[in-house]
Amino acid sequence: MRLAFVLSFLTGAYSVSVSGPEKVISHTKGNVTVQCKYDKSYTDHVKYWCKVNKLLPCTKLVSTSEDTHSRITIRDNKTEGAFYITMTDLTKDDEGQY
């Protein structure tokens, strides 16, 4: 079974300029790593990985101030101006927008 990870980023007054892949596809029980680049003026800011939820705008899964959350890790490479999210042992519940 394939899972489609559609990445969307908030826009507006409180958003940060972030670029990453529009869509990432993987298999259940597989792993995926996503690179998101950001403007270097945000080097020292905390980065978050959230999943879009129908009831809430976004459910925080992990942040750079808390490296790991079960099967999800986030790593900030401040020299590159990019953070990396790795999700392991994917399930059907992981499908969705982030």
Secondary structure as UniProt FT lines:
FT   STRAND          2..6
FT   TURN            13..14
FT   STRAND          18..19
FT   STRAND          23..27
FT   TURN            28..29
FT   STRAND          32..38
FT   HELIX           40..42
FT   TURN            43..44
FT   STRAND          48..51
FT   STRAND          59..63
FT   TURN            64..65
FT   STRAND          68..69
FT   TURN            70..71
FT   STRAND          72..77
FT   TURN            78..81
FT   STRAND          82..87
FT   HELIX           92..94
FT   STRAND          96..97
//
